[in-house]
Every structure is written in structure tokens, then in C-alpha cells.
Amino acid sequence: MSNFGDAVQEYYVSAFRANRIRRRTLFEQIDTPEKAEKYVAAVRSRLRDIYRLPREKTPLNLQRGEIISGPDFDIEKIIFFSRPDFPVTALLYHPHSREKQAPGILMLCGHSNEAKASPYYQAVSASLAAKGCYVLTPDPLGQGERGQYEPEEGLFNVCEHNAFNRRLKPLGRHFGEYRLWDAIRGIDCLLEIPEVDADRIGVTGNSGGGTMTALLNACDDRLAAAAPGCYITTWLANTENELPADAEQIPPGAAANGGEMADFLIAAAPRPVLIMGQKNDFFDIRGTREAYEEVRHIYSLLGAENRVEMEIGPRSHGYSIELRERAYDFFCKTFHLKSDSAEPASAAPRPSSELLCTPEGRTLKLPGTRTMHDLIGDELAEVAARRPRLTADELREALRQKLDIGAITVPHYRQLRSRNNGDLIVVSRFAVECDSEVPAVLQLWSTQEFFHLPEAEQAELYLPHQESLRELAERPHPAPGCLHFALDYRGVGESMASGGDQDNAPFFALYRSDYFYDSLGMLLGESYFGRRVYDVLATAALLESRGIRNLTLTASGIGRYVAIFAAFLAAGKLRLRLETPPPTYAELTRKRFSPLPQSMIPLGILELTDTDDLLTRICNMSPA
């Protein structure tokens, strides 16, 4: 019996492999310095367009606190404000031995709960300070002292990041924009230190910090060197290896038309860059080496091949001693510091309790503090205020573009083996090739077994919450004379992921396969939700070709969102019957935690409409 549990996975593997072919063809054509310069300018512009950052920088209002003295450096506890009343806790390492003007380095933490107090990141910061650099190590949003949820809410670190991304996505925003802005303001903070040399600003980080190092490298012209660790590979490798990535590691559209991670380094060419990885890293070092060769190709054409370096450590994921000492050597050489690469004994980590910048170890407890919840509320109000008033036809066209839904054609279907669901009900099954790579599974519930799609005057098409076979057994059957269909659109029911980390994991989890596939679609500039809506519209066209002129959509749970968009885009050809309307996207965005999976949220939908608006418009349409 057919099983489509790997269909979505293989669709994206094929898509990213095709993307690699486009990229290789493009790189074969970049064979002169002029073409290399043109490519650098193009990727820099394209990547910066992905991030909608504040137009103005507000005062940092730098608060300088306790100083911890050490033999080679001092640690100063500071708080700066990346946005009004939005605090960032950080440690500023002061070198004892330095030139009059010293380099400044932003040390960006990975996904460690302790963040700036993590032993790895303390070691990097302390060692670079001991070698003559000012080093700023801030807590990322959702980590260290900057958790935005209460402990009893159970969200922290990666889960907090992805929870915010669910609420930002309807607004056309993504969590990486907030992380990137904090990093940009970190550079501003370093430059407020008079002893920091503005011409020698560097950035390094590992894992999630390696991500932010790469993004900042592409988007901030003030940097003089960058050393990302345990992040740079290829999106194709992550896809093939079933590796979900954190929300800030998914820049929408960055992988479209041959885009790859290497572009975040190429965008700043020929700035000195050190690419670091680990032999046993889940970020595949085969992709790391491929990215290095691409960067080196561009740098070579620009006459700067010696400015790109790579180091593969012998261990698993992490900023190990081998990578740390390689980074020290890189920055000392690049910034002309008279020091060796050895990690000094003074870099031994301190207890995290000694490194707190706030009295209670949480910025949420500071008086007058604004939170991400407040910022999202502000953004929601702004989006609502500027939403255009569109006619039904104008909105329909705008939605087709947003969801990438072109002309609907009648798809081919395969006849699959039927299943018996008890009570004399036979479930006849058909694989509808809306996209040939990912069939939608159409089920016909009847007392008779069918090996073809029967003709009829009217039918009902049920869209499930998760699985038609289980859900329809618990629902009342339609009236006699009405064919009873159900559709497992892509990613649910018979095409729900059966491999990777989805096995035995909740479908609605913040960091599992359903999230993964939506993220891959975002990278490619596609709408995973839009393909689900297309599945319904193409299946409706197939049923219409079989003589069904009166088709009613019913749905439950998350299937209601797909049903609403399909009914509106069908422009009166489909009836819609829902027992209850789903929560609107605006309501879910206001919630501290949205239970709706990211895959059911069209990017920027609230810039155009919401489900209550669509339902009103559907009620005003007369079915054809």
C-alpha cells in the first residue's frame, strides 16, 4: 500500500538540488574580477533587502555597572538598549595590555541557556581580551538574562525564538530581524568606547552565534573581519540531512534562484573571513567545504584569496579549544596584535551567578522594560493601520501572488488500494498529483469500493485537522446522494512526515518536521501553506471535471484555514461550511503563545487580510 510519508521531504531535496545546479551554472559564468564584483554587489543588496530594520537608531542609554578585575583583563557588566526601553544585558571585557586604540570584537553566543556566561563563550571573550581586544558579549533574545516568558510558561532559548516567529510571520516579519538589529546595536555599543579602534571591528560566534556572525557580516559595513563557527554549510546539506534550523537561521527567500549560505560571506568580499566547522558536526562539513570553495572562488577573482580561511576541528558541534585558538590566531594576524594563539589560564570560566547584569538575573524584572510581546503588539497595530482596502478581485489577485498560486489545471490521479474503516464503510483512495512530487491523497467514503472517481451532481470535501482516516470515523456522514470525500493535503494524513525527528514527536511542536518544511519553503521564497491551498483547488477542479458542480468544503482544526483561503480564491465555485470559525491571525498574534503551527501561516498575511474578512467576503459571494 502506498505510503507518502517521505514525499514532502523528497520534494524539498529535489528543489534544493535543482537550486545547486542553478548556482553551479552561475558560478561557472563568474570568471572575471568585474563579474565577481557584480555578484558581490548583487548578493549584498538582495540579502540586506530581506531584513526590514528600524529606520533610526535610538539612544543606547548605556548603563555601566560592576567591574570584575582579573590579571589580564577586567569584565564590566553593562546594559544597553537596542530599542527604546528594550534592554540588552552584556559583558564588556577590557584588556589590560593594549595599544592606545585597540580592536573591538563582538562575541555572539550560540543557543546556550547561559548565553554570555557559557564556559565556551567566556573563554573566547576572555582570551581575546587578554590578547589586547575589547570584547562585547551580549545575551541573545530568549537566552541568559533576556528570556521574554515567565519560567512557568516553559519557553526558553530555541523554543522561545520559534514561538516568536509564529507570531511575527503573519506580520511579514521574522525573528532574525530582531536578532540582527541587536547585533548591529552591539557594534554601536563597542564604538561608544573611546579606546576602540573603529577600523578594527570584528565578530565571531558559534552555532546560532555563527549564524548571526554571518548575517552581520553581510549587513554591516563597519566590520573588518568575521569568524563564524559551526554554522556555515549548505541549505541543501541541511535539507538532505533532515536538519531543522532555528527561526533566525531562516531568512525568507535567501535560497531562491541559487542562493546559498556562502552568500552571507561573499556579500562582504574581500573582508577577511575564517570559516570554522567540526568533523562530527550536524552542520555537514561537506557543505562547509563546498561553501569555502565558493567564497574562495570569488575572493581569488578579487585578488584576495589569502583573506578567506577555513578550519575544521576534530570534535562535535561546539566552539572547542581547537577552533577557539584558530580564531585567536586569525584575529591577532588580521588586527596586527603581538600575541600567540594559546588560550591563557586567565580565561578560566567564572560561575554564571557572578556575571549577572540585573539584580534578579532577568531583564523582565527591570522597571519600565518593554518586551518582545510589546514590540509585536506595536507592529500588529501598525500593520492594521496601513492595510489597503481592496476589492474582492484585487484581494484575490494579491493572495494568488502571495501564495504563489497560478492557473489551476485538472491534475492526473492514481488509483490506490482501498481501506476498510469498519461499519461497512470502504475508503477508496486516489493520489491526486497536484504537484507530481507530492500527491494529495483523496479518499472516498462509501459502502461501495471505487477504482475510479464516480460522477455525481454534488459532493462534500473534508479537509482534516491532521488525519482524515481517523477524523472522519468520528464525524456524521453527509446526506444520501452526496459523495463523501476527504483530502489529505500535503504534510498531513498520508503525507505526514514519517522520518526525521517527526517520528513520535508532536505535529504541533515548535521545532519538528512540519516547521522544517515550512522553513524550507520560506528559504526558497515559496509558500508551504499556498501549496496546501493549491492542493484543494486542483482537487476541486478534478472533481468538477467528473461532473460535480455542487462541491461543499468542510474542515476542522487547522484544516479550516486552508478551507477558507480555497473557498475565497475559488470565487463562488465552492461552498464553505464550518461548524465554528477558527481564531483570526490577529488574535493568534496577540496571544503570548500561538498554538497554530507556522506552516498554517502565510507570510505577511495581515498586511492584506485576515480570516474574518475572508469569511465575510465568502458569505457575500453567490456560489456558481
HUFENBEL-V483044 format. One record per pair of residues at least 4 apart in sequence whose ideal C-beta (glycine too) atoms are under 6 Angstrom apart, sorted by the first residue. I is the first residue (numbers start at 0). J is the second residue. D is the distance in Angstrom with one decimal. If there is no record, write none. Layout:
BEGIN
I_J_D / I_J_D
END
This chain:
BEGIN
0_416_5.2 / 1_415_5.3 / 3_438_6.0 / 3_493_5.3 / 3_494_4.2 / 4_497_2.8 / 5_9_5.5 / 5_498_5.8 / 6_437_4.7 / 6_494_5.0 / 7_437_5.7 / 7_489_5.9 / 7_490_5.5 / 7_516_5.2 / 10_436_4.2 / 10_437_4.9 / 11_238_5.3 / 11_519_4.5 / 12_238_5.6 / 12_239_5.6 / 15_234_6.0 / 15_235_4.2 / 15_238_4.7 / 18_257_5.8 / 19_235_5.4 / 21_257_4.0 / 22_257_3.7 / 25_257_5.3 / 29_34_4.6 / 29_35_5.7 / 29_38_5.5 / 32_300_5.2 / 35_297_5.1 / 35_300_3.9 / 35_301_5.5 / 39_265_6.0 / 39_268_5.0 / 42_46_5.9 / 42_262_4.4 / 42_265_5.7 / 42_266_4.9 / 43_266_4.1 / 46_217_4.8 / 46_266_5.5 / 47_218_5.4 / 49_250_4.8 / 50_176_5.1 / 50_179_5.6 / 52_180_5.3 / 57_83_5.3 / 59_79_4.4 / 59_80_5.9 / 59_188_5.9 / 60_80_4.8 / 61_79_5.0 / 62_78_4.3 / 63_77_5.4 / 64_76_4.0 / 65_76_5.0 / 66_73_5.3 / 66_75_4.9 / 67_74_4.3 / 68_73_5.3 / 69_345_5.8 / 70_345_5.1 / 71_95_5.6 / 71_129_3.9 / 71_345_4.5 / 72_92_5.2 / 72_93_5.9 / 72_94_5.4 / 72_95_5.9 / 72_128_3.7 / 72_129_5.5 / 73_93_4.4 / 74_90_5.5 / 74_92_5.7 / 75_91_4.4 / 76_356_4.4 / 77_89_5.3 / 77_91_5.2 / 78_86_5.1 / 78_88_5.7 / 78_356_5.6 / 79_87_5.4 / 79_188_4.9 / 80_85_5.8 / 80_86_5.7 / 81_85_5.7 / 81_87_5.3 / 81_181_4.8 / 81_184_4.0 / 84_367_5.6 / 84_369_4.3 / 85_369_5.2 / 86_362_4.8 / 86_368_6.0 / 87_137_5.1 / 87_181_5.9 / 88_138_4.8 / 88_144_4.3 / 88_356_4.0 / 89_135_5.7 / 89_137_3.8 / 90_115_5.2 / 90_136_4.8 / 91_135_5.4 / 92_124_5.0 / 92_128_3.6 / 92_134_4.1 / 94_128_4.9 / 94_131_5.0 / 96_131_5.9 / 97_101_4.1 / 97_131_4.7 / 100_196_3.9 / 101_131_5.7 / 101_133_5.6 / 101_194_5.7 / 102_132_4.6 / 102_196_5.8 / 102_199_3.8 / 102_334_4.3 / 103_133_4.7 / 103_189_3.9 / 103_195_3.9 / 103_200_5.1 / 104_127_5.5 / 104_132_5.0 / 104_134_4.9 / 104_201_4.5 / 105_135_5.4 / 105_185_4.9 / 105_202_4.6 / 106_123_5.6 / 106_124_4.9 / 106_134_5.5 / 106_136_4.3 / 107_204_3.3 / 107_208_3.8 / 107_211_4.5 / 107_212_5.6 / 108_114_4.7 / 108_120_5.1 / 108_139_5.6 / 108_208_5.0 / 109_205_4.6 / 109_206_3.3 / 109_207_4.4 / 109_208_4.4 / 110_156_5.6 / 110_157_5.5 / 110_206_5.9 / 110_207_4.4 / 111_117_4.1 / 112_156_5.7 / 113_117_4.4 / 113_351_5.2 / 114_138_4.3 / 114_142_4.1 / 114_143_3.0 / 115_136_4.5 / 115_138_5.3 / 115_143_5.6 / 116_351_3.6 / 116_354_4.6 / 118_348_3.9 / 119_318_4.5 / 121_125_5.8 / 121_348_4.4 / 122_126_6.0 / 122_346_4.9 / 123_323_5.6 / 124_134_4.5 / 124_136_4.7 / 125_346_3.9 / 126_327_5.8 / 126_342_5.0 / 126_346_4.5 / 127_132_4.5 / 127_134_5.0 / 128_132_5.9 / 128_134_5.0 / 129_343_4.8 / 129_345_5.8 / 130_331_5.9 / 130_336_5.6 / 130_338_4.0 / 131_336_5.0 / 133_192_5.8 / 133_195_5.1 / 135_185_5.6 / 135_188_6.0 / 135_189_5.2 / 137_185_5.4 / 138_142_5.7 / 138_143_3.2 / 138_144_5.3 / 138_145_4.6 / 140_145_5.5 / 141_146_6.0 / 141_156_5.9 / 141_159_3.6 / 141_160_5.4 / 142_156_5.6 / 144_357_5.5 / 144_360_5.5 / 144_361_5.7 / 144_362_5.5 / 145_362_5.4 / 146_155_5.4 / 147_370_5.2 / 147_371_4.6 / 148_152_4.2 / 148_154_4.4 / 154_158_5.0 / 154_159_4.5 / 154_162_5.4 / 155_159_5.4 / 157_245_5.2 / 158_509_5.0 / 160_174_5.4 / 160_245_5.5 / 160_246_4.8 / 161_246_4.8 / 161_509_4.2 / 161_510_5.8 / 162_509_6.0 / 162_592_5.7 / 163_167_6.0 / 163_174_5.2 / 163_371_5.7 / 164_174_4.4 / 164_246_3.6 / 165_593_4.6 / 165_597_5.1 / 166_375_5.4 / 166_588_4.9 / 166_593_5.4 / 167_172_4.2 / 167_173_5.8 / 168_600_4.7 / 168_602_5.6 / 169_584_4.3 / 169_588_5.4 / 169_600_5.5 / 169_604_5.1 / 169_605_4.6 / 170_378_5.2 / 170_382_5.3 / 170_605_5.7 / 171_603_3.0 / 171_606_5.2 / 172_176_5.9 / 174_246_4.2 / 174_247_5.1 / 175_179_5.8 / 175_247_3.8 / 175_250_5.9 / 178_211_5.9 / 178_247_4.6 / 179_214_5.4 / 182_211_5.4 / 182_215_4.7 / 183_219_5.8 / 186_221_5.8 / 189_195_5.3 / 190_197_5.8 / 199_223_5.4 / 199_334_4.8 / 200_221_5.5 / 200_222_5.5 / 200_223_5.5 / 201_224_4.2 / 201_330_5.6 / 202_212_5.0 / 202_215_5.5 / 202_222_5.9 / 202_225_5.2 / 203_212_5.9 / 203_226_4.1 / 203_326_5.6 / 204_208_2.5 / 204_209_5.1 / 204_211_5.7 / 204_212_4.2 / 205_209_5.2 / 205_228_4.1 / 205_229_5.1 / 205_318_3.8 / 206_229_4.9 / 207_245_5.9 / 209_227_4.0 / 209_228_4.7 / 209_229_5.3 / 209_230_3.2 / 210_230_4.9 / 210_248_4.9 / 211_215_5.9 / 212_225_5.6 / 212_227_4.0 / 213_227_4.7 / 213_263_4.0 / 215_219_5.2 / 216_225_4.1 / 216_267_5.0 / 217_263_4.4 / 217_266_3.9 / 224_271_4.5 / 224_333_4.6 / 225_272_5.1 / 226_273_4.1 / 226_326_4.9 / 226_329_5.7 / 227_231_5.6 / 228_275_3.8 / 228_318_5.6 / 228_322_5.5 / 229_277_6.0 / 229_280_5.6 / 229_282_5.8 / 229_316_5.4 / 231_260_5.5 / 231_274_5.1 / 231_287_5.6 / 231_290_5.1 / 232_236_4.8 / 232_282_4.5 / 232_283_5.0 / 232_286_3.2 / 232_287_5.1 / 233_259_5.7 / 233_286_3.7 / 233_289_5.7 / 234_254_5.1 / 234_522_5.9 / 236_240_5.9 / 236_283_3.9 / 236_286_3.5 / 237_242_4.4 / 240_283_5.9 / 241_499_3.7 / 243_510_5.7 / 243_515_4.0 / 244_248_3.8 / 249_518_4.5 / 249_521_5.5 / 249_522_6.0 / 251_521_4.7 / 252_524_4.0 / 253_258_5.0 / 253_522_6.0 / 254_258_4.7 / 254_522_4.0 / 254_523_5.3 / 255_523_5.6 / 255_524_3.9 / 258_262_5.7 / 260_290_5.7 / 261_265_5.8 / 261_290_4.0 / 261_293_4.3 / 261_294_5.3 / 262_266_6.0 / 264_272_5.2 / 264_294_5.0 / 265_294_5.8 / 265_297_5.1 / 268_297_5.3 / 268_298_5.8 / 268_301_5.9 / 269_298_5.4 / 269_301_4.8 / 269_303_3.4 / 269_306_5.2 / 271_306_4.6 / 271_333_4.9 / 272_307_5.4 / 273_308_4.8 / 273_329_4.4 / 274_291_5.3 / 274_309_4.6 / 275_310_5.0 / 275_322_4.8 / 276_280_5.6 / 276_284_4.7 / 276_287_4.1 / 276_311_5.1 / 277_312_4.6 / 277_314_5.3 / 277_315_5.9 / 277_316_5.8 / 278_311_5.9 / 278_313_5.4 / 279_315_4.4 / 280_316_4.8 / 281_316_5.9 / 284_311_5.7 / 291_309_4.4 / 294_307_5.1 / 295_299_5.9 / 295_307_5.2 / 298_303_4.7 / 298_304_5.2 / 298_306_5.9 / 298_307_4.7 / 299_304_4.3 / 310_325_4.3 / 312_319_5.2 / 312_321_4.3 / 312_322_4.8 / 314_319_4.7 / 318_322_5.6 / 318_323_5.9 / 324_340_4.6 / 324_342_5.9 / 327_340_4.7 / 328_340_3.8 / 330_334_5.7 / 331_336_4.1 / 331_338_5.1 / 342_346_5.4 / 349_353_4.8 / 355_360_4.6 / 357_362_5.9 / 357_365_6.0 / 359_364_4.4 / 362_368_5.7 / 369_373_4.3 / 379_588_5.4 / 382_605_5.1 / 382_606_5.8 / 389_393_3.9 / 389_394_4.2 / 391_616_5.5 / 394_608_6.0 / 395_568_6.0 / 397_607_5.5 / 398_402_5.8 / 399_404_4.7 / 402_526_4.8 / 402_529_3.0 / 402_532_5.8 / 403_526_5.4 / 403_529_5.1 / 404_529_5.7 / 404_533_5.2 / 407_536_5.0 / 407_537_5.7 / 407_540_5.1 / 409_540_5.0 / 409_541_5.5 / 409_544_4.9 / 410_431_5.4 / 410_432_5.0 / 410_433_5.1 / 410_537_4.9 / 410_541_5.7 / 411_432_4.9 / 412_429_4.7 / 412_431_4.8 / 413_430_4.1 / 414_450_5.1 / 415_428_4.0 / 415_430_5.7 / 417_425_5.4 / 417_426_6.0 / 417_427_4.8 / 417_448_5.1 / 418_426_4.5 / 419_425_5.9 / 420_424_4.7 / 420_426_5.2 / 420_472_5.8 / 423_446_5.6 / 424_444_5.7 / 425_448_4.7 / 426_442_5.1 / 426_444_5.7 / 427_443_4.3 / 427_448_5.8 / 427_449_4.2 / 428_442_5.6 / 429_441_4.5 / 430_438_3.8 / 430_440_6.0 / 431_439_4.7 / 431_441_5.1 / 431_538_5.2 / 432_438_5.4 / 433_439_5.3 / 433_534_4.7 / 433_537_4.0 / 437_489_4.8 / 439_486_5.8 / 439_488_5.2 / 439_534_4.2 / 440_487_4.3 / 440_493_4.2 / 441_486_5.4 / 441_538_6.0 / 442_467_5.6 / 442_485_4.5 / 443_449_5.7 / 443_484_5.6 / 444_483_4.3 / 449_453_5.8 / 452_545_4.9 / 454_545_5.2 / 454_546_4.1 / 455_482_4.8 / 455_547_5.6 / 457_481_5.1 / 457_549_3.8 / 458_482_3.9 / 458_484_5.7 / 458_547_4.8 / 458_550_5.5 / 459_477_4.6 / 459_481_5.8 / 459_483_5.8 / 459_551_4.9 / 459_553_5.9 / 460_484_4.7 / 460_486_5.9 / 460_550_6.0 / 460_552_5.5 / 461_485_4.2 / 461_553_5.1 / 462_486_5.9 / 462_554_3.9 / 462_558_3.6 / 462_561_5.4 / 462_562_5.0 / 463_467_4.5 / 463_470_5.0 / 463_491_6.0 / 463_492_5.9 / 463_558_5.2 / 464_555_4.9 / 464_556_2.6 / 464_557_5.7 / 464_558_5.5 / 465_491_5.4 / 465_506_5.9 / 466_492_4.6 / 467_471_5.5 / 467_485_3.7 / 467_487_5.3 / 467_492_5.2 / 471_485_5.4 / 476_483_5.9 / 477_481_4.3 / 477_483_5.3 / 486_538_5.5 / 487_491_5.6 / 487_492_2.9 / 487_493_4.7 / 488_531_4.5 / 488_534_4.2 / 489_494_5.4 / 489_530_5.9 / 489_531_5.7 / 489_534_5.8 / 491_495_5.6 / 496_501_3.9 / 496_512_3.8 / 499_512_5.2 / 500_504_5.7 / 500_511_5.8 / 501_511_5.4 / 501_512_3.6 / 504_508_5.5 / 504_511_4.8 / 506_513_5.8 / 507_596_5.4 / 510_514_6.0 / 513_596_5.5 / 513_598_5.1 / 514_597_5.5 / 516_527_5.8 / 517_527_4.4 / 517_597_5.1 / 517_598_3.8 / 520_525_4.3 / 520_527_3.8 / 526_601_6.0 / 527_598_5.3 / 528_601_5.1 / 531_561_5.1 / 532_561_5.7 / 532_564_4.7 / 532_565_5.2 / 533_537_5.9 / 535_561_6.0 / 535_565_4.1 / 536_565_5.6 / 539_550_5.8 / 539_573_6.0 / 542_547_4.4 / 542_550_5.9 / 543_547_5.8 / 550_573_5.6 / 551_574_4.3 / 551_576_5.5 / 552_562_4.7 / 552_566_5.6 / 552_573_5.4 / 552_575_5.1 / 553_576_5.2 / 554_558_3.8 / 554_559_4.6 / 554_562_3.9 / 557_599_5.0 / 559_577_5.7 / 559_581_4.3 / 560_581_6.0 / 560_599_5.0 / 563_610_5.4 / 563_613_5.2 / 566_573_4.9 / 566_575_4.0 / 566_617_5.3 / 567_613_4.8 / 567_617_5.5 / 569_573_4.2 / 571_620_4.3 / 571_621_5.9 / 571_622_5.3 / 571_623_5.1 / 572_623_5.2 / 574_622_5.2 / 575_617_5.6 / 580_614_5.9 / 582_586_4.5 / 582_587_5.3 / 583_609_4.8 / 583_610_5.1 / 583_611_5.1 / 584_604_5.7 / 584_605_5.6 / 584_609_5.2 / 585_609_5.5 / 587_593_4.2 / 587_595_5.3 / 595_599_5.3 / 608_612_4.7 / 608_613_5.9
END
